Amino acid sequence: MSDALQDLESWNDALTALQLLQIDPHGFGGVWLRAPFGPVREQWLRQLARTGLNTVKLPGSVDLERLLGGIDLSLTLQTGQLHLQPGLLAQAHQGLVCISMAERFPASLMAPLTQAMDTQSVPPLRMSDSANLPVQTAFGVLALDESTGDDPPMSPALQERLGLWLDLQELPPSAVSDLAFALQAVDSDEVAVDNVLPSESLYQMRQLHQSMQFSHTQATAICATAMGLGIDSLRVPILALRVACVHAALHLRSEVVQADLVFATRAVLAPRATQWPIPPDNASEAQEPAQQEPEPQAVSDSEGEPEPQPEPPSPAPDTPPPPPSEPPEPPDSDASEPDTAEVKEPSPQDLQELLVAAALASLPANVLERLMTKSGSNTGQSSGRSGSLRSGTQRGRPLPPRPGRPGGQARLHVLATLRAAAPKQRLRGATTAGRVAIRSEDFHVHRYQQNSSSCLILALDASGSAALQRLAEAKGAVELLLQQSYARRDSVCIVAFRGSQAQLLLPMTRSLVRAKRAMTGLPGGGGTPLALAMKMACEQAHQLQRQGVTPILVVLSDGRANVTLNGLGGRVQAQADALEWARQWRLSGHRSMWIDTSVQPDAKVQNMANVMGASYLPMPQVQAQRMAFAMDNLRRL
């Protein structure tokens, strides 16, 4: 698919999402819109405003009481009596909650938000009164994700509950100018595309959606496609089927058809893929024997004798004259019904092949490296994404305040302190107007979140006859990484191993000139002391962690260790030593990746990568651009 057609399809899916939200704003969870601040996103939000949906904006600085409902602080302080106000989630009933910069939404508020989405209710305002029931509210979430490559992703809990994933990051404004920007003309009576559904059609679509059903075959195909894409959450197939039902109601269909399932696969399943799907090639083989079996059964049922088999064709033309005149006419009218039924209800294998093909067509470029890099993302114990998170009290991303005493580096949070003291004024006898009685137990202090820098430790195999090519491509990859990571303050450390020793070729640095100089003077050839390299990488990671830097290891080798920790030969002992230090790296919990330079993927190298909890990426012909992309993607996870 060309870039222009792919951009048009992405924008068309974004416009279709607006129509689906009008029919059912909360049934499939909502929309995750990945797009930077710009004309494309603003045009989509402008069209959302034209639909008239009840949209409540949810800022990242909102507190828990404003989210779920609680004390009206300003009115309480003015009157001296306790006043309550409904929360933003209750105000968004039968509408949308719009979260700006969803990737930075506080984790402490994510749990009550997702709980309200699951239960469709929020706690009562007065928790002390057991007679009060939870406030019923059903809403969808519109998550506006503005994250770039080095920003942390949005909360996985919220990602799992949002049905439609729209990625408009690479969509240029020129790709939608002819269609989308024509809607901005106020004085024009005719517009290119109108996403606002008429009230009569909207009512009919909602009635169809309430009675919409999907078949068991379609549900099986969706689940099989999700499993083939590596999706392990049961919520996702359910959301895909709900999206297919709403899509069918949008087109005024009474049942779900293939086009609805294809859209659900493209917009719900494909963006969540964690592995390359394998098309079911055995579907045709399974159908052939199924078609051959009924034929002998029909012959055996009609005639029990084996010899008169050639005779049945002769009586067949004799018998048709009386009946055929009558049956062919009704069958002709009835035959159209089974034909349409066959089109609407294909076999599970054919439907799965169709959905897998739709998922493959919608996967973006460089998806193979990204999916294979993600494969080892959950194998570590800590560390997580590039740059560990640290809490501080002076600077960084604001976090919800916590109780504490101000002083030193901790600063008083005035609003949180007043909010904690307001309900207790009558107990403290604060009768003077305009004065608030505050105790030390009401003090709250500011909190901030800080990201530490990361350092990429590149364990470079300089042994063997192919060392010159590996070194040249690795040098190019390091140069590309240093150019891209300068703004993020990330560093690179190179550990080279050859012969009978491993050396720290380049300490932690962000200098591109220093990296080029170190790589230029590295000779190649000799044995493969892989265990010594792993040991040195673990030592460097320990030192970097004490300095507040997050280490990430990338091993570029074919994994054929033949030098032990003592510098002696012996493949068996060398492999055992390498496995031992691979386990040590896994215990450290830091992220890692193994780039296999063997001619063919080696099972021993895959086992080594699994032992150290690393992503495995085979690369027989080392390419600087591809290797730099894989390393940079490892930083972002």
Secondary structure, 3 states (H helix, E strand, C coil): CCHHHHHHHHHHHHHHHHHHHHHCCCCCCEEEEECCCCHHHHHHHHHHHHCCCCEEEECCCCCHHHHHEEECHHHHHHHCCCCEEECHHHHCCCEEEEECCHHHCCHHHHHHHHHHHHHCEECCCCCCCCCCCCEECCEEEEEEECCCCCCCCCCHHHHHHCCEEEECCCCCHHHCCCCCHHHHCCCCCCCCCCCCCCHHHHHHHHHHHHCCCCCHHHHHHHHHHHHHCCCCCCHHHHHHHHHHHHHHHHCCCCCCCHHHHHHHHHHHHHHHCCCCCCCCCCHHHHHHHHHHCHHHHHHHHHCCCCCCCCCCCCHHHHCCCCCCCCCCHHHHHHHHHHHHHHHHCCCHHHHHHHHHHHHHHHCCCCHHHHHHHHCCCCCCCCCCCCCCEEEECCCCEEEEEEECCCECCECECHHHHHHHHHHHCCCCCCCCCCCCCCCHHHCEEEEEEEECCEEEEEEEECCCCCHHHHHHHHHHHHHHHHHHCCCCCCEEEEEEEECCEEEEEEEEECCHHHHHHHHHCCCCCCCCCHHHHHHHHHHHHHHHHHCCCEEEEEEEECCCCCECCCCCECHHHHHHHHHHHHHHHHHHCCCEEEEECCCCCCHHHHHHHHHCCCEEEECCCCCHHHHHHHHHHHHHC
